[in-house]
Amino acid sequence: MRSLTTIILCLLSITALACKGTLLDHNFKKLASSEEVNLCEAYSGKVVLVVNTASKCGFTYQYEGLEKLNEEYGNEGLVVLGFPSNDFRGQEPGTEEEIQDFCRLTYGVKFPMFEKTTVKKNNAHPFYHGLADSAGGYPQWNFHKYLIGRDGELITDFSTRTKPYDDVIIGALEKALQENI
């Protein structure tokens, strides 16, 4: 009985260590898929850049820079996560299959993309409520970025106009990648 209790406590400890904090503890379906992913389980210990995206936006070109960031810093522990949203002037009107094809064929996007998600304050998905609570604000437009550290806590956020390779993003990203949990 004592061994069983020890094993159960060890398993609970491993689960607790795998996901520090609750910010990433949300389930999403992969884009154009029925496969569900728990962000905490999948990306625990990584530096995560969360971006609400849109295919018909003046900032859509940022997909290219986001993919480059994901490729360049991926081996160091970065993962970019895209969340298509139709919240701002209907700039993501397509089906998930159309969004996926557009991202892959036009910008070569390989970073994880998830189901269409509402990010605006009143109807935001609970994940975006948590991000907004931590950052002090909701996205005001497409391609708003939230940087989450290896510990699962928000580090900072960046406005739509801040391009993926802006010095402020690169500096924060590189600092976050150097930190261990």
N, C-alpha and C positions, 0 to 999 in steps of 0.2 A: 504494500500500500504506500509506503514511504517513497519507493522508487517511482510509482505512478504519479504521486504528487509532485515530485521533483521534475519529472518529464513534462507534466502539464505546465508547471511554472516556467520552465525553460522555453517551451513553445510560446507561451504568452509573452515572455520577455523578448523573444526574437520578433514577434509580430509588432510589439510596441516599439522596438528599435527601428524596424523597417520603415515606419511612418511617424516621423516626429511632427507634431502639430497636426492641425486638421485642414489647413488650407488646400492641400492637394488631395484630400480624401474624398474624391468625387468620381463617379462612374460616367463615362461617355462612350458612345458608340464611335468606332472608327468611321471616317467619312465613307459613305456609300457601302456600308457593311453592317451586318448584324452583330459583329464581334464587339463586345463591351470591354473597356479597359478601365481599371481603377488607376487614376493618375499617380496616387501615392505608391501603390505596389509596383507600378511600371517604372517610375522615375525617381524613386527615393534615392537620395545621395547624389543626384544630378543637379546641375545648375539649369534652371528651366526658364526659357523666355516664352511667355504666353502672349499671343497676338490675335486680336480679332481681325478677320480678313474679309475682303470683298473683291469680287472679280471685275466689277464695273465702276471702279473708283479711281480718282486721279492719283492715288497712292499705291495702286496695284503693282506698279513696277517694283515696290519694296520686296515682293516675293523673291526676286533675284538675289538681293542682298541677304535676306533671311536664310535662303538656301545656302549661300556661301558661308555665312556664319555657322550654320549647322554642320557643314562639311569641314570647315577649317578648325573649329573648336570641339567637334563631336568626340574626338579621341581623348580630349582633356576632361570631358564630362558634361558638355553643354548639350541640351536638346531644345530645339525650337518646337513649340506646339501651336498649330493653327486652328482657330475656331471661326469658321465662316459665320457671318452674321448679316442679316438683311435689315438691320435696325435703322440704318442711315440712308434715307431716300431710296430704299429698295435697290441698293447697289449689289445685292447678292440674290438675284431672283431665280437662278437656275436650280435644277434638282441637284442632289448630292453627286450623282454620277457626272453631270455636266460640270460641276465645280471641280471634281477630281480630275477629269480629262483636261479642263482648261489649265489647272495648276501644273499638271505634269507635262502637257504638250507645249505650253507657252513659256513656262518658267523653269521646267525641270525640277519641280518641287518633289523632294523625297522625304522631307521631315514629316512627322506625324500630323495628320489633319483629322479633325473630329467633326461630328455631326453639327449641322447648323445650330447656333446657340444665340439666345437673346442676351444682350449685354447691357442694354439701357436700364437705368435705375428702377423704374416701376415694375418691369417684368423680367428683370435679369435672372438668369440661372443662379442658383445658390453659390456656385463656384465664383461667379462674377460679383455677387454680393460680398463674398469673403475678400476677394481681391480689392474691391472698392473700399471696404471697411479698413483694410490694412493700409491702403495707399492714400485714403482720404478723398477718393473721387472715382467716378465711373468713366468709361471711355466716352469721349465727346464726338468721336468719329472713328472710322475704320483705321486699322493698323496702329492702334494704341498698344503699347507693350508693357508687360509687367515682368520684372526680373525676380526670380525666386532662388534663394540660396540652397546649398546642399542640405541645410537643416530644415528645409521645407517652409521657411519664413520669407515673407516678402522683403526684398532689399530696397527696391525702388520701382518707379514706373516712368515711362517715357511717352511723350505726346506723339501723335500721329506724324507730325512734321519732323520728328527726330528720325533720321534715316538709320538703317541697320549698322552702317559703318561709321556713324558719327563718333567722334572721340569720346563723348560722354558715355555712350553705350559700350564701346570697346574697353574703356577704362574700368567701368563697373563690372563688366563681364570677366575681364582678366583678373581683377581682384577677387571676385567670387570664386573663380576656378582655382585660385591658389589656396583658398580656405578649406580646411578639412572639418568634418563633423565630429 
